Amino acid sequence: MCLGIPGQIVEFVDDERNIAKVDVSGIKRNVNACLVKEDNASIGDWVLIHVGFAMSILDEKEAQNTLKFLRELDGGLEEEMQMLKQSDIN
């Protein structure tokens, strides 16, 4: 199962390739931010991440509610976090 997971932008690491470092529940990963840079995403913004792309900007309350919901699912967030840890995205 694939889920969209909220994460917070902590750094833009490669503007030319639109790569941002995002904190997802304590795990920092690089994601492609081309879809949210059009919406003027900036450091500190919450974004919805799916398959290595930041898909949209979320407000913090929506992000926290989504994380809470995912934690309440039967292991959904933990499964996705394991996939992130095992991926080759740096």
C-alpha positions as CSV (number, residue, x, y, z in Angstrom):
1,M,0.0,0.0,0.0
2,C,1.3,3.5,-0.8
3,L,0.2,6.5,1.3
4,G,0.7,10.2,1.1
5,I,2.5,11.3,4.2
6,P,2.9,14.8,5.6
7,G,6.4,16.1,6.1
8,Q,7.9,19.5,6.8
9,I,10.4,21.2,4.5
10,V,13.7,21.8,6.4
11,E,16.0,22.7,3.5
12,F,16.2,23.2,-0.3
13,V,19.3,21.2,-1.2
14,D,19.3,21.5,-5.0
15,D,17.3,24.4,-6.6
16,E,18.2,23.4,-10.1
17,R,16.7,19.9,-9.7
18,N,13.9,21.1,-7.2
19,I,15.1,18.8,-4.4
20,A,14.0,19.6,-0.8
21,K,15.0,17.9,2.4
22,V,11.8,17.0,4.3
23,D,11.3,15.8,7.9
24,V,8.8,13.0,8.0
25,S,8.2,12.1,11.7
26,G,11.9,12.5,12.5
27,I,13.2,10.9,9.3
28,K,14.8,13.4,6.8
29,R,14.6,12.5,3.1
30,N,15.1,14.3,-0.1
31,V,12.0,14.7,-2.3
32,N,11.3,16.4,-5.5
33,A,9.6,19.7,-4.8
34,C,8.8,20.9,-8.3
35,L,5.0,20.7,-7.7
36,V,5.0,22.8,-4.6
37,K,7.7,25.3,-5.6
38,E,5.1,26.6,-8.1
39,D,3.0,27.5,-5.0
40,N,5.9,29.2,-3.3
41,A,6.7,26.5,-0.8
42,S,9.3,27.5,1.7
43,I,11.3,26.1,4.6
44,G,8.9,25.2,7.4
45,D,6.0,24.5,5.1
46,W,4.2,21.1,5.5
47,V,3.7,19.1,2.3
48,L,2.0,15.9,1.4
49,I,4.6,13.4,0.1
50,H,3.8,10.5,-2.3
51,V,6.3,8.4,-4.2
52,G,9.2,10.8,-3.7
53,F,7.3,14.0,-4.7
54,A,5.9,16.8,-2.5
55,M,2.4,16.9,-4.0
56,S,0.8,19.8,-2.2
57,I,1.2,22.2,0.7
58,L,-0.7,21.5,3.8
59,D,-1.4,23.7,6.8
60,E,0.2,22.4,10.1
61,K,-3.1,21.4,11.6
62,E,-4.1,19.3,8.6
63,A,-0.6,17.7,8.6
64,Q,-0.8,16.8,12.3
65,N,-4.4,15.5,11.9
66,T,-3.3,13.3,9.0
67,L,-0.3,12.0,10.9
68,K,-2.5,11.2,13.9
69,F,-5.0,9.4,11.6
70,L,-2.2,7.4,9.9
71,R,-0.8,6.3,13.3
72,E,-4.3,5.1,14.2
73,L,-4.5,2.9,11.2
74,D,-3.3,-0.7,11.6
75,G,0.4,0.0,11.0
76,G,0.0,2.1,7.9
77,L,2.4,4.8,8.9
78,E,4.9,2.5,10.4
79,E,4.9,0.4,7.1
80,E,5.4,3.6,5.0
81,M,8.2,4.8,7.4
82,Q,10.0,1.4,6.9
83,M,9.7,1.8,3.2
84,L,11.3,5.3,3.5
85,K,14.2,4.0,5.6
86,Q,14.9,1.2,3.0
87,S,14.6,3.5,-0.1
88,D,17.6,4.8,-2.0
89,I,16.5,8.4,-1.8
90,N,19.1,10.4,0.1
